[in-house]
């Protein structure tokens, strides 16, 4: 019994120690990670968490910015606009140091929408041909982590995002970062405000319909969901 209690006490002390160390460490959201792309030509914010009052120094592309974590442990810096470039290192220093490697500066696009945006390259036409030609190390995508485009990875890219990003890259010569935040089956209102929809002439007849929508049967809903999953 005493041995068991000593083990529990030791485990508790260890967990408290690890929690304290974790709390003290500077942390970043997952989007700030290896292979990321930063937007060229605009001020770029970088943010994260640390101990309240902790001083933070962030460096990238010959720029250095500093901040102090607020009472909630949140901090943010903003870099001046940078020219398109590549092979940068983003360094964040506080009580610990974080180093983000292979950072490119170019074009960053948010790929939001429904299943037409979620559809991966594996489901696109002529996938085998597209896959073998997908040697584009300066095109990256982010879902939960940054992934560099290659024949081995392109299949999981959003098809719409990939073909758009490839065209941007080919025309501008810049690196392209595609942030994939699509959600199949989600309502359009999540991605486009009603005010913005009202500005689209083609949508006005639909928005002006005053009749209440007809009830949709459970079978129709189930079929629509099945079709959506097959499309993915």
C-alpha positions as CSV (number, residue, x, y, z in Angstrom):
1,X,0.0,0.0,0.0
2,X,2.8,2.4,0.9
3,X,4.6,1.6,-2.3
4,X,1.4,2.3,-4.2
5,X,1.1,5.7,-2.5
6,X,4.7,6.6,-3.1
7,X,4.2,5.8,-6.8
8,X,1.1,8.0,-7.0
9,X,2.9,10.9,-5.2
10,X,5.8,10.6,-7.6
11,X,3.5,10.5,-10.6
12,X,1.6,13.6,-9.3
13,X,4.9,15.5,-8.8
14,X,6.0,14.5,-12.3
15,X,2.8,15.6,-14.0
16,X,2.8,19.0,-12.1
17,X,6.4,19.5,-13.2
18,X,5.6,18.7,-16.8
19,X,2.5,20.9,-16.8
20,X,4.6,23.8,-15.4
21,X,7.2,23.3,-18.1
22,X,4.5,23.2,-20.8
23,X,2.9,26.4,-19.5
24,X,6.2,28.2,-19.6
25,X,7.0,27.3,-23.2
26,X,6.2,29.7,-26.0
27,X,3.6,28.0,-28.3
28,X,2.4,28.6,-31.8
29,X,-0.8,27.6,-33.6
30,X,-0.2,24.7,-36.0
31,X,-0.3,26.9,-39.1
32,X,3.1,28.3,-38.1
33,X,5.1,25.2,-38.9
34,X,7.7,23.9,-41.3
35,X,7.0,24.4,-45.1
36,X,4.5,27.2,-44.5
37,X,4.0,30.1,-46.9
38,X,3.7,33.7,-45.8
39,X,1.9,36.4,-47.8
40,X,4.1,38.8,-49.8
41,X,3.3,42.5,-50.1
42,X,1.2,42.7,-46.9
43,X,1.9,43.1,-43.2
44,X,2.1,39.5,-41.8
45,X,0.9,38.8,-38.2
46,X,2.4,36.0,-36.1
47,X,0.8,35.1,-32.8
48,X,0.8,32.5,-30.1
49,X,0.8,31.9,-26.3
50,X,3.3,32.2,-23.5
51,X,3.4,33.0,-19.8
52,X,1.6,36.3,-18.9
53,X,4.2,39.1,-19.1
54,X,6.7,37.0,-21.0
55,X,8.8,38.8,-23.6
56,X,8.7,37.4,-27.1
57,X,11.1,38.1,-30.0
58,X,10.2,36.9,-33.5
59,X,12.5,37.0,-36.5
60,X,12.0,36.3,-40.3
61,X,13.4,37.7,-43.5
62,X,15.9,40.1,-41.8
63,X,13.1,41.5,-39.7
64,X,12.7,41.3,-35.9
65,X,9.6,42.2,-33.9
66,X,8.9,41.9,-30.2
67,X,5.9,41.6,-28.0
68,X,4.9,40.9,-24.4
69,X,2.3,38.2,-23.6
70,X,-0.9,39.7,-22.1
71,X,-2.6,38.6,-18.9
72,X,-4.2,35.7,-20.8
73,X,-0.8,34.6,-22.2
74,X,-1.6,35.8,-25.7
75,X,0.8,37.7,-27.9
76,X,1.1,38.9,-31.4
77,X,3.6,40.7,-33.6
78,X,3.2,42.1,-37.1
79,X,6.0,42.1,-39.8
80,X,6.3,44.8,-42.4
81,X,5.4,43.8,-46.0
82,X,7.9,41.4,-47.5
83,X,8.9,40.7,-51.0
84,X,8.4,37.2,-52.5
85,X,11.2,35.0,-51.4
86,X,12.1,31.5,-50.3
87,X,14.1,29.4,-47.9
88,X,13.4,31.6,-44.9
89,X,13.6,30.6,-41.2
90,X,11.0,31.9,-38.7
91,X,12.4,32.0,-35.2
92,X,10.4,32.7,-32.0
93,X,12.3,33.2,-28.8
94,X,10.9,33.5,-25.2
95,X,11.8,31.2,-22.4
96,X,12.2,28.6,-25.1
97,X,13.1,28.9,-28.8
98,X,11.0,27.6,-31.7
99,X,12.5,27.4,-35.2
100,X,10.2,27.0,-38.3
101,X,12.2,25.9,-41.4
102,X,11.6,26.1,-45.1
103,X,9.3,29.1,-45.0
104,X,8.4,30.7,-48.3
105,X,7.0,34.1,-49.0
106,X,4.5,34.3,-51.9
107,X,0.8,34.0,-52.4
108,X,-1.5,32.6,-49.7
109,X,-5.1,31.7,-50.6
110,X,-8.0,30.5,-48.4
111,X,-9.8,27.5,-50.1
112,X,-13.2,27.6,-48.4
113,X,-16.5,26.2,-49.6
114,X,-18.5,23.0,-49.9
115,X,-17.9,19.5,-51.5
116,X,-16.8,21.1,-54.8
117,X,-13.8,22.6,-52.9
118,X,-13.3,19.5,-50.7
119,X,-13.1,17.2,-53.7
120,X,-9.4,15.9,-53.8
121,X,-7.2,15.6,-56.8
122,X,-7.5,11.8,-56.7
123,X,-11.1,12.3,-57.8
124,X,-10.2,14.7,-60.6
125,X,-10.1,13.8,-64.3
126,X,-6.8,12.3,-65.6
127,X,-5.5,11.8,-62.1
128,X,-2.6,9.5,-63.1
129,X,-1.3,12.1,-65.6
130,X,-1.7,14.9,-63.2
131,X,-0.1,13.0,-60.4
132,X,3.1,12.2,-62.3
133,X,3.4,15.9,-63.3
134,X,2.8,17.3,-59.8
135,X,6.4,18.2,-59.1
136,X,5.8,21.7,-57.6
137,X,7.8,22.0,-54.3
138,X,6.8,25.7,-54.0
139,X,3.1,24.9,-53.9
140,X,2.0,23.9,-50.4
141,X,-1.3,23.1,-48.7
142,X,-2.4,23.3,-45.1
143,X,-5.2,21.3,-43.4
144,X,-3.7,20.2,-40.1
145,X,-0.1,20.7,-41.2
146,X,1.7,22.1,-44.2
147,X,2.4,19.6,-47.0
148,X,4.7,20.2,-50.0
149,X,3.2,19.3,-53.4
150,X,4.7,16.2,-55.0
151,X,3.4,13.2,-56.9
152,X,3.2,11.4,-53.5
153,X,1.1,14.1,-51.8
154,X,-0.9,15.9,-54.5
155,X,-3.8,13.3,-54.4
156,X,-4.9,14.8,-51.0
157,X,-4.9,18.4,-52.2
158,X,-8.2,20.1,-53.0
159,X,-8.5,19.7,-56.7
160,X,-10.0,23.2,-57.2
161,X,-7.3,24.6,-54.9
162,X,-4.5,22.7,-56.6
163,X,-5.3,23.7,-60.2
164,X,-5.9,27.3,-59.2
165,X,-2.7,27.4,-57.2
166,X,-0.7,25.9,-60.0
167,X,-2.0,28.5,-62.4
168,X,-1.1,31.3,-60.0
169,X,2.4,29.8,-59.5
170,X,3.0,29.4,-63.2
171,X,1.9,32.9,-64.0
172,X,3.6,34.8,-61.2
173,X,6.5,32.6,-60.4
174,X,5.7,32.9,-56.7
175,X,5.3,30.3,-54.1
176,X,1.7,29.5,-53.3
177,X,0.1,28.4,-50.0
178,X,-3.4,26.9,-50.1
179,X,-5.2,26.9,-46.7
180,X,-7.9,24.3,-47.1
181,X,-11.0,25.0,-44.9
182,X,-13.7,23.3,-47.0
183,X,-16.6,21.4,-45.5
184,X,-18.8,19.2,-47.8
185,X,-22.5,19.6,-47.3
186,X,-22.2,22.9,-45.4
187,X,-24.7,25.7,-46.1
188,X,-23.5,28.4,-48.5
189,X,-24.3,31.0,-45.8
190,X,-21.3,29.8,-43.8
191,X,-19.0,31.0,-46.6
192,X,-20.8,33.9,-48.2
193,X,-22.8,36.5,-46.3
194,X,-26.3,37.3,-47.3
195,X,-25.2,40.9,-48.1
196,X,-22.6,39.5,-50.6
197,X,-25.1,37.2,-52.2
198,X,-27.5,40.1,-52.8
199,X,-24.8,41.8,-54.9
200,X,-24.7,38.8,-57.3
201,X,-27.3,39.6,-60.1
202,X,-27.7,35.9,-60.9
203,X,-28.8,35.1,-57.4
204,X,-31.5,37.9,-57.1
205,X,-34.4,35.8,-58.5
206,X,-33.6,33.1,-55.9
207,X,-33.3,35.5,-53.0
208,X,-36.6,37.2,-54.0
209,X,-38.7,34.0,-53.9
210,X,-41.1,34.5,-51.0
211,X,-42.8,31.1,-51.0
212,X,-41.7,28.9,-48.1
213,X,-39.5,26.0,-49.1
214,X,-41.2,22.6,-49.6
215,X,-40.6,19.9,-47.1
216,X,-37.9,17.5,-48.0
217,X,-38.4,13.8,-47.3
218,X,-36.0,11.8,-45.2
219,X,-35.3,9.6,-48.2
220,X,-34.3,12.6,-50.3
221,X,-32.0,13.8,-47.5
222,X,-30.4,10.3,-47.2
223,X,-29.9,10.1,-51.0
224,X,-28.3,13.6,-51.1
225,X,-25.9,12.6,-48.3
226,X,-25.0,9.4,-50.1
227,X,-24.3,11.3,-53.4
228,X,-22.1,13.8,-51.5
229,X,-20.0,11.0,-49.9
230,X,-19.6,9.3,-53.3
231,X,-18.4,12.6,-54.7
232,X,-15.7,12.8,-52.0
